[in-house]
C-alpha cells in the first residue's frame, strides 16, 4: 500500500530566497529543482521537501518537517554554531532537548517563515 512509496513534505513560506538560504546553506539540504514559485529539496536519504511561496503565508502551529538525527544534543550544538536557536519548550532541558523514555530525544526550532522543524532520535 502507500507505506511502500517514497514520501515528501510540502509547506509554504513568505520568502523563498530566505528559505533556500536557511534549508540549503544552514541545514545542508540539496536543491533538486527550483523555479520562481517553489523549490524542491532532497535529504541524504532521498526524502523530498517542496517549499513554495505563498504571499499570505501563515506559519503552521505544529511541526511541518521532522529530521531524524543520531544525537539530538550534538545536532542542537551544531544548529547553534550555525546561528539557529532551538526553542526552550515546556519539558525540555536547558539546551531545548526533550527526552521521553519510550520515544527518544527531540528538539524544535523555527525556520525564517515561522514554520516548526523538529530534530529527533527515536528509540
N, C-alpha and C positions, 0 to 999 in steps of 0.2 A: 504494500500500500504506500502511502505518502512517506512513511518513515524511511523508505529505501532511496529517496531522492535527495539531491543537494538542497541546501537551504540558503536563504538570504534575508537580509534585513532591509527595510525601507523606512526612511524618515525624512522630514523636511528641516530646512534651515533658512535663515533670513539673509545669509551672506555666504554664497558658495565658495568664493576665494578664501575667505577666512576658515571655512570648514575644511577645505583642501589642505591649507597650511597646517591646521590642527591634526587632522587624521593622517596625513602623509608625512609631514615634516616632524611632528612631535610624537605621534604614536607609531609610525612606521608601516602603515598600510600601503599597499601598492595600487597605483591607478590602473584600472583595467580599460576604461574608456571614459570619455567626458565630452560634454558639449556645453553650450551656454546655460542650459537649464538643469543639468544634473551631472553627477559624477558617480561612476561605479568603481568601488574599491574592492580589493581582494586581500584576504588574510593569507598567511602562510599555509593554512590548512585548506584553502580553496573556498572558504565561505565568501560570498559576495555581499557587499553593502551598497545599496543605492541611496545616495543622498541627493535630494532635489530641492531646488529653490522654490520658496513659496512666499509671495510678498506679504501675506497676512499670517506668516508662521507664528504659532504659539507652541512653546515647548511643552512636551508631554509631561505629565506629573509623575511618571514612573519610568523605569528603565527601558530605553529603546535599543540598547546594544549591550550584550554581555560578552566578555572576553575571558576565556579560561587561561590561567597562568599557573606555573609550577609553584610559585611562592608569592603570596599576596603582599607580605611585608617588603620583600625585595622590589616588587613592582611599584608599591607605593613610594618607596625611596627613589626609584628611577623616575617616576612621574614628577616628584618634587624637584629633581635635578633638571627636568625639562620645563619647569615653571607651572606645572599643573597641580592645583591644590585639591587634595582629597577632602571630601566633606566629613565633618565630625558629626555623625548621626547618633541619635539615641541608641545606646547599647554598644557603641564602638569604643575601642581603646583610644589612648592619647594620639595614636597615629591615624585613626579613622578606620581601623580594621575591625570588623565584626567577626566573632568566632562562634560557630554553632557546632556542638559535638557530632551531630548527625549529618550536617550539611557541609561543613568546612568553613573556610575563611572567605570574606568578601569585603570590598570597599567600593565606594561610589564617588564619582566626580561628574562635573558638567562640562559639556563642550561649549564653544563660544555662543551657540544659539540657545543655550539653557537646557539642552537635552541631557538626560541622565545616562551615564555609561557605568557599567559595573565590571570590576575585575574580580575573579573568584578562583578558588581552588576547591573543587568539590571532592568530598571523600566518598 
